[in-house]
Amino acid sequence: MAVSLLAREISDLCLGKPALRSLSLTTTIAEALFALKNSDDNFLSVWSCEHTAKTNKDYRGNCEEDGCDVGECKCVGKVSMVDVICYLCKDENLLSPSDALKAPVSVLLPEIPGMVVHVEPTSSLTFFMGVPKLFIVCSKASLNQDVLVSKMTLPPPLLLDAIDLILQGAKNLVVPIKTRYSSSSRRKQQQKLSITSPTIHNGREFCWLTQEDIIRFFLGSIGLFAPLPALSIDTLGIISTDYLTIDYHSPAISELEAISGSLADENPVAVIDSDGILIGELSPFTLACCDESVAAAITTLSSGDLMAYIDCGGPPEDLVNLVMARLKGRGLEAMLQEFTNSSCYSTTSSCHSQSSSSSSDEESGSSTPVSALQRPGKYSRSISYSARMVRRAEAIVCHPKSSLVAVMIQAIAHRLNYVWVIEDDCSLVGIVRFCDVLRVFRESIEDMA
């Protein structure tokens, strides 16, 4: 059993994955913002590409089929709506957000080296079991940005070597959707290029894998790991106390660093009261379902009010008016104008979102007409956007005695990579992350090997 699991390759988990939509490193933030609003993805990858015909003199394969003219294409990071929101909250951008949006998208990328590592598409599954972030599938040409790798089979790295690579700071493992284009079809692909075209890399397409994909894979074979899945998360020792917290009554802008840090690590920030009771959360997953107008809310509201503002039903009208009044009182007229325009844009499709709401919403009787300044969640950007992306600021919780498999299913059901752990009195104990769960499975496979 362990041998069959270890034999799995990255490409096995890429089957059926949609092509990755990406941005150029020189794309402006305004263009990235437009792309995010019109995309079903929470984030878009950013690439640095030099589309010049470069070939390896030692290569003896078919360049037309294998795409050796791909030049130097390297994924350098990813951006989401949260990046834009945090960027607009900076002091230097509050006075003129429209000018701030003219900057290149590269200013949104964290200055942390080694976060993206290019690997082989035939690497074993265990190569990235400990990866705490996103994986992208790319070519061997990207293994070294200066020299193209010759056409030969490279052995998958050892498990411990791969884990060491991740523990040393690698966040993204990058590997290609195997496609073949003729010269004419490749030219047609280039002619149809858009801002977020999946074929900007000289006709090559990419996809990505997340921690969720790996957890789903293990859930499909969960019986092979008995009795591990039935053990409690407390017994397994995977409840982490390393997490960020903010006070419910503290100004949200004072916690901007914590919010930005949660984005870099893809971890939530717990909102607690003075007694350590978990009230809710501010997470990249929740904020990514909003639009840039949330920057105004972060600037003016408390953490508790911000939770209510980003709720998937749209902010209460009194909070909208409060944001406007405080922006005006602080002389942030440009931000106020941007806030008004953004909110009005969101309202354009709000009627469609309401018309397709569930019967429970219609029966509640407490809903009020959406004003011109209310901001629905990201589901309003695209009418076809999946309901799974509609997130509330309410925290998803479990208890220390919850079984491992129960926590896995709970997280996947809410499309999260973590679950908060609380006691019966709602006091916060810790958090269970997918990376810790994957570490448990890795150790189990090693024991069975």
Protein Blocks (a to p, Z undefined) as FASTA:
>chain_A
ZZmmmmpcfklmmgopacdddddfklcfklmmmmmmmccbfbdcdddddddddddfkbcb
dfklnopmnopaddfbdcdfklmmmmmmpmklmmmmmlmmmpcfklmpccbehkaccddf
kbcfklmmmpcbdcddddfklmpmkbccdddddddddfklmmmmmmnopabdcddddddd
dfklmmmmmmmpcfklcklngoiacddddfklmmmmmmmmmmmmpcklmpcfklnopacf
bdcdddfklcfklmmmmmmmmmmnopacddddfkopafbdcdfklmmmmcfklmmmmmmm
cfklmmmmmpmnbpafklmmmmmmmmmmnopamlmmmmmmmmmmmmmmmmmmmmmmcfkl
mmnopaccddfkbccdfklmpmklcfklpccfbdcdddfklcfklmmmmmmmnopabdcd
ddfkopafbdcdfklmmmmmmmmmmmmZZ
